[in-house]
Amino acid sequence: MPTVTAQGQTIECEPGANLRQVLLQHGIALHNDRSQWSNCRGIGTCGTCAVQIQGLVSETNWREQTRRSHPPHSLMQDRRLACQTRVLGDPKVTKFDGFWRQDELICWSADG
């Protein structure tokens, strides 16, 4: 079983589980302030669930590529959309500040 490490928690999940769903089901907030009320609910169009991931996850799909290719995101930035990411190994997740998680200030990391 893969394990996801985020905000000081280690969570077991099924291989191929959706990262956004795994985190939310375990009380780990992906959205800050206003974005908790105004997000796309996991269809990959808003970009407010962008996180940095270290570890084995699915390749980016066309929906994620499209959203991350528009500002304030950038394909050059080391972020992924949690809603479009499938857990394959044991990823460690870091969340950043900003409405679209585009800032460099860390909100929480894998360790807490």
Phi and psi in radians as a Rosetta constraint file:
Dihedral C 1 N 2 CA 2 C 2 CIRCULARHARMONIC -1.183 0.35
Dihedral N 2 CA 2 C 2 N 3 CIRCULARHARMONIC 2.702 0.35
Dihedral C 2 N 3 CA 3 C 3 CIRCULARHARMONIC -2.200 0.35
Dihedral N 3 CA 3 C 3 N 4 CIRCULARHARMONIC 2.378 0.35
Dihedral C 3 N 4 CA 4 C 4 CIRCULARHARMONIC -1.819 0.35
Dihedral N 4 CA 4 C 4 N 5 CIRCULARHARMONIC 2.290 0.35
Dihedral C 4 N 5 CA 5 C 5 CIRCULARHARMONIC -1.976 0.35
Dihedral N 5 CA 5 C 5 N 6 CIRCULARHARMONIC 2.126 0.35
Dihedral C 5 N 6 CA 6 C 6 CIRCULARHARMONIC -2.728 0.35
Dihedral N 6 CA 6 C 6 N 7 CIRCULARHARMONIC 2.407 0.35
Dihedral C 6 N 7 CA 7 C 7 CIRCULARHARMONIC 0.894 0.35
Dihedral N 7 CA 7 C 7 N 8 CIRCULARHARMONIC 0.680 0.35
Dihedral C 7 N 8 CA 8 C 8 CIRCULARHARMONIC 1.390 0.35
Dihedral N 8 CA 8 C 8 N 9 CIRCULARHARMONIC 0.052 0.35
Dihedral C 8 N 9 CA 9 C 9 CIRCULARHARMONIC -1.900 0.35
Dihedral N 9 CA 9 C 9 N 10 CIRCULARHARMONIC 2.572 0.35
Dihedral C 9 N 10 CA 10 C 10 CIRCULARHARMONIC -2.033 0.35
Dihedral N 10 CA 10 C 10 N 11 CIRCULARHARMONIC 2.136 0.35
Dihedral C 10 N 11 CA 11 C 11 CIRCULARHARMONIC -2.126 0.35
Dihedral N 11 CA 11 C 11 N 12 CIRCULARHARMONIC 2.190 0.35
Dihedral C 11 N 12 CA 12 C 12 CIRCULARHARMONIC -1.434 0.35
Dihedral N 12 CA 12 C 12 N 13 CIRCULARHARMONIC 2.503 0.35
Dihedral C 12 N 13 CA 13 C 13 CIRCULARHARMONIC -2.591 0.35
Dihedral N 13 CA 13 C 13 N 14 CIRCULARHARMONIC 2.958 0.35
Dihedral C 13 N 14 CA 14 C 14 CIRCULARHARMONIC -1.259 0.35
Dihedral N 14 CA 14 C 14 N 15 CIRCULARHARMONIC 2.577 0.35
Dihedral C 14 N 15 CA 15 C 15 CIRCULARHARMONIC -1.047 0.35
Dihedral N 15 CA 15 C 15 N 16 CIRCULARHARMONIC 2.318 0.35
Dihedral C 15 N 16 CA 16 C 16 CIRCULARHARMONIC 1.533 0.35
Dihedral N 16 CA 16 C 16 N 17 CIRCULARHARMONIC 0.051 0.35
Dihedral C 16 N 17 CA 17 C 17 CIRCULARHARMONIC -1.121 0.35
Dihedral N 17 CA 17 C 17 N 18 CIRCULARHARMONIC 2.590 0.35
Dihedral C 17 N 18 CA 18 C 18 CIRCULARHARMONIC -1.294 0.35
Dihedral N 18 CA 18 C 18 N 19 CIRCULARHARMONIC 2.178 0.35
Dihedral C 18 N 19 CA 19 C 19 CIRCULARHARMONIC -1.058 0.35
Dihedral N 19 CA 19 C 19 N 20 CIRCULARHARMONIC -0.752 0.35
Dihedral C 19 N 20 CA 20 C 20 CIRCULARHARMONIC -1.019 0.35
Dihedral N 20 CA 20 C 20 N 21 CIRCULARHARMONIC -0.834 0.35
Dihedral C 20 N 21 CA 21 C 21 CIRCULARHARMONIC -1.129 0.35
Dihedral N 21 CA 21 C 21 N 22 CIRCULARHARMONIC -0.717 0.35
Dihedral C 21 N 22 CA 22 C 22 CIRCULARHARMONIC -1.044 0.35
Dihedral N 22 CA 22 C 22 N 23 CIRCULARHARMONIC -0.840 0.35
Dihedral C 22 N 23 CA 23 C 23 CIRCULARHARMONIC -1.131 0.35
Dihedral N 23 CA 23 C 23 N 24 CIRCULARHARMONIC -0.836 0.35
Dihedral C 23 N 24 CA 24 C 24 CIRCULARHARMONIC -1.119 0.35
Dihedral N 24 CA 24 C 24 N 25 CIRCULARHARMONIC -0.659 0.35
Dihedral C 24 N 25 CA 25 C 25 CIRCULARHARMONIC -1.126 0.35
Dihedral N 25 CA 25 C 25 N 26 CIRCULARHARMONIC -0.350 0.35
Dihedral C 25 N 26 CA 26 C 26 CIRCULARHARMONIC -1.895 0.35
Dihedral N 26 CA 26 C 26 N 27 CIRCULARHARMONIC 0.363 0.35
Dihedral C 26 N 27 CA 27 C 27 CIRCULARHARMONIC 1.303 0.35
Dihedral N 27 CA 27 C 27 N 28 CIRCULARHARMONIC 0.334 0.35
Dihedral C 27 N 28 CA 28 C 28 CIRCULARHARMONIC -1.693 0.35
Dihedral N 28 CA 28 C 28 N 29 CIRCULARHARMONIC 1.969 0.35
Dihedral C 28 N 29 CA 29 C 29 CIRCULARHARMONIC -1.321 0.35
Dihedral N 29 CA 29 C 29 N 30 CIRCULARHARMONIC 2.213 0.35
Dihedral C 29 N 30 CA 30 C 30 CIRCULARHARMONIC -1.633 0.35
Dihedral N 30 CA 30 C 30 N 31 CIRCULARHARMONIC -0.375 0.35
Dihedral C 30 N 31 CA 31 C 31 CIRCULARHARMONIC -1.926 0.35
Dihedral N 31 CA 31 C 31 N 32 CIRCULARHARMONIC 2.515 0.35
Dihedral C 31 N 32 CA 32 C 32 CIRCULARHARMONIC -1.870 0.35
Dihedral N 32 CA 32 C 32 N 33 CIRCULARHARMONIC 2.558 0.35
Dihedral C 32 N 33 CA 33 C 33 CIRCULARHARMONIC 0.714 0.35
Dihedral N 33 CA 33 C 33 N 34 CIRCULARHARMONIC -2.080 0.35
Dihedral C 33 N 34 CA 34 C 34 CIRCULARHARMONIC -1.106 0.35
Dihedral N 34 CA 34 C 34 N 35 CIRCULARHARMONIC -0.529 0.35
Dihedral C 34 N 35 CA 35 C 35 CIRCULARHARMONIC -1.209 0.35
Dihedral N 35 CA 35 C 35 N 36 CIRCULARHARMONIC -0.273 0.35
Dihedral C 35 N 36 CA 36 C 36 CIRCULARHARMONIC -1.210 0.35
Dihedral N 36 CA 36 C 36 N 37 CIRCULARHARMONIC -0.379 0.35
Dihedral C 36 N 37 CA 37 C 37 CIRCULARHARMONIC -1.790 0.35
Dihedral N 37 CA 37 C 37 N 38 CIRCULARHARMONIC -0.440 0.35
Dihedral C 37 N 38 CA 38 C 38 CIRCULARHARMONIC -2.142 0.35
Dihedral N 38 CA 38 C 38 N 39 CIRCULARHARMONIC 1.306 0.35
Dihedral C 38 N 39 CA 39 C 39 CIRCULARHARMONIC -2.308 0.35
Dihedral N 39 CA 39 C 39 N 40 CIRCULARHARMONIC 2.933 0.35
Dihedral C 39 N 40 CA 40 C 40 CIRCULARHARMONIC -1.432 0.35
Dihedral N 40 CA 40 C 40 N 41 CIRCULARHARMONIC 0.018 0.35
Dihedral C 40 N 41 CA 41 C 41 CIRCULARHARMONIC 1.103 0.35
Dihedral N 41 CA 41 C 41 N 42 CIRCULARHARMONIC 0.470 0.35
Dihedral C 41 N 42 CA 42 C 42 CIRCULARHARMONIC 1.796 0.35
Dihedral N 42 CA 42 C 42 N 43 CIRCULARHARMONIC 0.195 0.35
Dihedral C 42 N 43 CA 43 C 43 CIRCULARHARMONIC -1.648 0.35
Dihedral N 43 CA 43 C 43 N 44 CIRCULARHARMONIC -0.039 0.35
Dihedral C 43 N 44 CA 44 C 44 CIRCULARHARMONIC 1.512 0.35
Dihedral N 44 CA 44 C 44 N 45 CIRCULARHARMONIC 0.334 0.35
Dihedral C 44 N 45 CA 45 C 45 CIRCULARHARMONIC -1.813 0.35
Dihedral N 45 CA 45 C 45 N 46 CIRCULARHARMONIC -0.337 0.35
Dihedral C 45 N 46 CA 46 C 46 CIRCULARHARMONIC -1.672 0.35
Dihedral N 46 CA 46 C 46 N 47 CIRCULARHARMONIC -0.642 0.35
Dihedral C 46 N 47 CA 47 C 47 CIRCULARHARMONIC 1.470 0.35
Dihedral N 47 CA 47 C 47 N 48 CIRCULARHARMONIC 0.151 0.35
Dihedral C 47 N 48 CA 48 C 48 CIRCULARHARMONIC -1.410 0.35
Dihedral N 48 CA 48 C 48 N 49 CIRCULARHARMONIC -0.070 0.35
Dihedral C 48 N 49 CA 49 C 49 CIRCULARHARMONIC -1.817 0.35
Dihedral N 49 CA 49 C 49 N 50 CIRCULARHARMONIC 0.348 0.35
Dihedral C 49 N 50 CA 50 C 50 CIRCULARHARMONIC -1.131 0.35
Dihedral N 50 CA 50 C 50 N 51 CIRCULARHARMONIC 2.306 0.35
Dihedral C 50 N 51 CA 51 C 51 CIRCULARHARMONIC -2.434 0.35
Dihedral N 51 CA 51 C 51 N 52 CIRCULARHARMONIC 2.855 0.35
Dihedral C 51 N 52 CA 52 C 52 CIRCULARHARMONIC -1.688 0.35
Dihedral N 52 CA 52 C 52 N 53 CIRCULARHARMONIC 2.367 0.35
Dihedral C 52 N 53 CA 53 C 53 CIRCULARHARMONIC -2.238 0.35
Dihedral N 53 CA 53 C 53 N 54 CIRCULARHARMONIC 2.289 0.35
Dihedral C 53 N 54 CA 54 C 54 CIRCULARHARMONIC -2.030 0.35
Dihedral N 54 CA 54 C 54 N 55 CIRCULARHARMONIC 2.052 0.35
Dihedral C 54 N 55 CA 55 C 55 CIRCULARHARMONIC 2.322 0.35
Dihedral N 55 CA 55 C 55 N 56 CIRCULARHARMONIC 3.096 0.35
Dihedral C 55 N 56 CA 56 C 56 CIRCULARHARMONIC -1.413 0.35
Dihedral N 56 CA 56 C 56 N 57 CIRCULARHARMONIC 2.022 0.35
Dihedral C 56 N 57 CA 57 C 57 CIRCULARHARMONIC -2.412 0.35
Dihedral N 57 CA 57 C 57 N 58 CIRCULARHARMONIC 3.033 0.35
Dihedral C 57 N 58 CA 58 C 58 CIRCULARHARMONIC -1.114 0.35
Dihedral N 58 CA 58 C 58 N 59 CIRCULARHARMONIC 2.780 0.35
Dihedral C 58 N 59 CA 59 C 59 CIRCULARHARMONIC -1.220 0.35
Dihedral N 59 CA 59 C 59 N 60 CIRCULARHARMONIC 2.789 0.35
Dihedral C 59 N 60 CA 60 C 60 CIRCULARHARMONIC -1.206 0.35
Dihedral N 60 CA 60 C 60 N 61 CIRCULARHARMONIC 2.512 0.35
Dihedral C 60 N 61 CA 61 C 61 CIRCULARHARMONIC -1.773 0.35
Dihedral N 61 CA 61 C 61 N 62 CIRCULARHARMONIC 3.091 0.35
Dihedral C 61 N 62 CA 62 C 62 CIRCULARHARMONIC -1.105 0.35
Dihedral N 62 CA 62 C 62 N 63 CIRCULARHARMONIC -0.638 0.35
Dihedral C 62 N 63 CA 63 C 63 CIRCULARHARMONIC -1.137 0.35
Dihedral N 63 CA 63 C 63 N 64 CIRCULARHARMONIC -0.784 0.35
Dihedral C 63 N 64 CA 64 C 64 CIRCULARHARMONIC -1.165 0.35
Dihedral N 64 CA 64 C 64 N 65 CIRCULARHARMONIC -0.757 0.35
Dihedral C 64 N 65 CA 65 C 65 CIRCULARHARMONIC -1.007 0.35
Dihedral N 65 CA 65 C 65 N 66 CIRCULARHARMONIC -0.768 0.35
Dihedral C 65 N 66 CA 66 C 66 CIRCULARHARMONIC -1.101 0.35
Dihedral N 66 CA 66 C 66 N 67 CIRCULARHARMONIC -0.856 0.35
Dihedral C 66 N 67 CA 67 C 67 CIRCULARHARMONIC -1.148 0.35
Dihedral N 67 CA 67 C 67 N 68 CIRCULARHARMONIC -0.758 0.35
Dihedral C 67 N 68 CA 68 C 68 CIRCULARHARMONIC -1.275 0.35
Dihedral N 68 CA 68 C 68 N 69 CIRCULARHARMONIC -0.185 0.35
Dihedral C 68 N 69 CA 69 C 69 CIRCULARHARMONIC -1.512 0.35
Dihedral N 69 CA 69 C 69 N 70 CIRCULARHARMONIC -0.033 0.35
Dihedral C 69 N 70 CA 70 C 70 CIRCULARHARMONIC -1.989 0.35
Dihedral N 70 CA 70 C 70 N 71 CIRCULARHARMONIC 2.470 0.35
Dihedral C 70 N 71 CA 71 C 71 CIRCULARHARMONIC -1.009 0.35
Dihedral N 71 CA 71 C 71 N 72 CIRCULARHARMONIC 2.621 0.35
Dihedral C 71 N 72 CA 72 C 72 CIRCULARHARMONIC -1.457 0.35
Dihedral N 72 CA 72 C 72 N 73 CIRCULARHARMONIC 0.026 0.35
Dihedral C 72 N 73 CA 73 C 73 CIRCULARHARMONIC -1.361 0.35
Dihedral N 73 CA 73 C 73 N 74 CIRCULARHARMONIC 2.951 0.35
Dihedral C 73 N 74 CA 74 C 74 CIRCULARHARMONIC -2.672 0.35
Dihedral N 74 CA 74 C 74 N 75 CIRCULARHARMONIC 2.432 0.35
Dihedral C 74 N 75 CA 75 C 75 CIRCULARHARMONIC -1.159 0.35
Dihedral N 75 CA 75 C 75 N 76 CIRCULARHARMONIC -0.292 0.35
Dihedral C 75 N 76 CA 76 C 76 CIRCULARHARMONIC -1.399 0.35
Dihedral N 76 CA 76 C 76 N 77 CIRCULARHARMONIC -0.348 0.35
Dihedral C 76 N 77 CA 77 C 77 CIRCULARHARMONIC -1.395 0.35
Dihedral N 77 CA 77 C 77 N 78 CIRCULARHARMONIC 2.446 0.35
Dihedral C 77 N 78 CA 78 C 78 CIRCULARHARMONIC -1.432 0.35
Dihedral N 78 CA 78 C 78 N 79 CIRCULARHARMONIC 1.162 0.35
Dihedral C 78 N 79 CA 79 C 79 CIRCULARHARMONIC -2.317 0.35
Dihedral N 79 CA 79 C 79 N 80 CIRCULARHARMONIC 2.705 0.35
Dihedral C 79 N 80 CA 80 C 80 CIRCULARHARMONIC -2.312 0.35
Dihedral N 80 CA 80 C 80 N 81 CIRCULARHARMONIC 2.702 0.35
Dihedral C 80 N 81 CA 81 C 81 CIRCULARHARMONIC -1.501 0.35
Dihedral N 81 CA 81 C 81 N 82 CIRCULARHARMONIC 2.067 0.35
Dihedral C 81 N 82 CA 82 C 82 CIRCULARHARMONIC -1.032 0.35
Dihedral N 82 CA 82 C 82 N 83 CIRCULARHARMONIC -0.583 0.35
Dihedral C 82 N 83 CA 83 C 83 CIRCULARHARMONIC -1.222 0.35
Dihedral N 83 CA 83 C 83 N 84 CIRCULARHARMONIC -0.318 0.35
Dihedral C 83 N 84 CA 84 C 84 CIRCULARHARMONIC -1.910 0.35
Dihedral N 84 CA 84 C 84 N 85 CIRCULARHARMONIC 0.154 0.35
Dihedral C 84 N 85 CA 85 C 85 CIRCULARHARMONIC -1.913 0.35
Dihedral N 85 CA 85 C 85 N 86 CIRCULARHARMONIC 2.298 0.35
Dihedral C 85 N 86 CA 86 C 86 CIRCULARHARMONIC -1.830 0.35
Dihedral N 86 CA 86 C 86 N 87 CIRCULARHARMONIC 2.380 0.35
Dihedral C 86 N 87 CA 87 C 87 CIRCULARHARMONIC -1.410 0.35
Dihedral N 87 CA 87 C 87 N 88 CIRCULARHARMONIC 2.143 0.35
Dihedral C 87 N 88 CA 88 C 88 CIRCULARHARMONIC -2.019 0.35
Dihedral N 88 CA 88 C 88 N 89 CIRCULARHARMONIC -0.535 0.35
Dihedral C 88 N 89 CA 89 C 89 CIRCULARHARMONIC -2.187 0.35
Dihedral N 89 CA 89 C 89 N 90 CIRCULARHARMONIC -2.274 0.35
Dihedral C 89 N 90 CA 90 C 90 CIRCULARHARMONIC -2.130 0.35
Dihedral N 90 CA 90 C 90 N 91 CIRCULARHARMONIC 1.305 0.35
Dihedral C 90 N 91 CA 91 C 91 CIRCULARHARMONIC -1.298 0.35
Dihedral N 91 CA 91 C 91 N 92 CIRCULARHARMONIC 2.612 0.35
Dihedral C 91 N 92 CA 92 C 92 CIRCULARHARMONIC -1.943 0.35
Dihedral N 92 CA 92 C 92 N 93 CIRCULARHARMONIC 2.283 0.35
Dihedral C 92 N 93 CA 93 C 93 CIRCULARHARMONIC -2.010 0.35
Dihedral N 93 CA 93 C 93 N 94 CIRCULARHARMONIC 2.404 0.35
Dihedral C 93 N 94 CA 94 C 94 CIRCULARHARMONIC -2.211 0.35
Dihedral N 94 CA 94 C 94 N 95 CIRCULARHARMONIC 2.335 0.35
Dihedral C 94 N 95 CA 95 C 95 CIRCULARHARMONIC -1.911 0.35
Dihedral N 95 CA 95 C 95 N 96 CIRCULARHARMONIC 2.415 0.35
Dihedral C 95 N 96 CA 96 C 96 CIRCULARHARMONIC -1.923 0.35
Dihedral N 96 CA 96 C 96 N 97 CIRCULARHARMONIC 2.932 0.35
Dihedral C 96 N 97 CA 97 C 97 CIRCULARHARMONIC -1.425 0.35
Dihedral N 97 CA 97 C 97 N 98 CIRCULARHARMONIC 2.988 0.35
Dihedral C 97 N 98 CA 98 C 98 CIRCULARHARMONIC 1.785 0.35
Dihedral N 98 CA 98 C 98 N 99 CIRCULARHARMONIC 2.637 0.35
Dihedral C 98 N 99 CA 99 C 99 CIRCULARHARMONIC -0.975 0.35
Dihedral N 99 CA 99 C 99 N 100 CIRCULARHARMONIC -0.735 0.35
Dihedral C 99 N 100 CA 100 C 100 CIRCULARHARMONIC -1.796 0.35
Dihedral N 100 CA 100 C 100 N 101 CIRCULARHARMONIC 0.331 0.35
Dihedral C 100 N 101 CA 101 C 101 CIRCULARHARMONIC 1.034 0.35
Dihedral N 101 CA 101 C 101 N 102 CIRCULARHARMONIC 0.544 0.35
Dihedral C 101 N 102 CA 102 C 102 CIRCULARHARMONIC -1.583 0.35
Dihedral N 102 CA 102 C 102 N 103 CIRCULARHARMONIC -0.243 0.35
Dihedral C 102 N 103 CA 103 C 103 CIRCULARHARMONIC -1.282 0.35
Dihedral N 103 CA 103 C 103 N 104 CIRCULARHARMONIC 2.979 0.35
Dihedral C 103 N 104 CA 104 C 104 CIRCULARHARMONIC -1.674 0.35
Dihedral N 104 CA 104 C 104 N 105 CIRCULARHARMONIC -0.175 0.35
Dihedral C 104 N 105 CA 105 C 105 CIRCULARHARMONIC -1.293 0.35
Dihedral N 105 CA 105 C 105 N 106 CIRCULARHARMONIC 2.158 0.35
Dihedral C 105 N 106 CA 106 C 106 CIRCULARHARMONIC -1.400 0.35
Dihedral N 106 CA 106 C 106 N 107 CIRCULARHARMONIC 2.233 0.35
Dihedral C 106 N 107 CA 107 C 107 CIRCULARHARMONIC -1.434 0.35
Dihedral N 107 CA 107 C 107 N 108 CIRCULARHARMONIC -0.844 0.35
Dihedral C 107 N 108 CA 108 C 108 CIRCULARHARMONIC -2.718 0.35
Dihedral N 108 CA 108 C 108 N 109 CIRCULARHARMONIC 2.738 0.35
Dihedral C 108 N 109 CA 109 C 109 CIRCULARHARMONIC -2.123 0.35
Dihedral N 109 CA 109 C 109 N 110 CIRCULARHARMONIC -3.068 0.35
Dihedral C 109 N 110 CA 110 C 110 CIRCULARHARMONIC -1.025 0.35
Dihedral N 110 CA 110 C 110 N 111 CIRCULARHARMONIC -0.640 0.35
Dihedral C 110 N 111 CA 111 C 111 CIRCULARHARMONIC -1.438 0.35
Dihedral N 111 CA 111 C 111 N 112 CIRCULARHARMONIC -0.198 0.35
